[in-house]
Amino acid sequence: MRTPSSSTALNTVASSAVTQALKIRGRLSSSSATAT
């Protein structure tokens, strides 16, 4: 899949990064909640 505009590629990277961060944050919060 080719993206002619670099902005679209940046958007994809940014969205994936946000999703990753949310996953990590959720994992940390859930692990800390179970720890306590």
C-alpha positions in Angstrom: 0.0 0.0 0.0 1.6 3.2 -1.1 0.9 6.6 0.5 1.6 9.5 -1.9 1.4 12.1 0.9 4.0 12.0 3.7 1.4 13.5 6.1 -0.7 10.3 5.8 2.3 8.2 6.7 3.1 10.5 9.6 -0.6 10.2 10.7 -0.3 6.4 10.6 2.9 6.3 12.6 1.5 8.8 15.2 -1.7 6.8 15.6 0.1 3.6 16.0 2.5 5.2 18.6 -0.5 6.5 20.5 -2.1 3.1 20.5 1.1 1.5 21.7 1.4 4.1 24.5 -2.2 3.5 25.6 -1.6 -0.2 25.7 1.5 0.2 27.8 -0.3 2.6 30.1 -3.2 0.3 30.5 -0.9 -2.6 31.2 1.0 -0.6 33.8 -2.1 0.7 35.5 -3.7 -2.8 35.6 -0.5 -4.4 36.9 -0.2 -1.8 39.6 -3.8 -2.2 40.5 -3.4 -5.9 41.0 -0.2 -5.4 42.9 -1.9 -3.3 45.4 
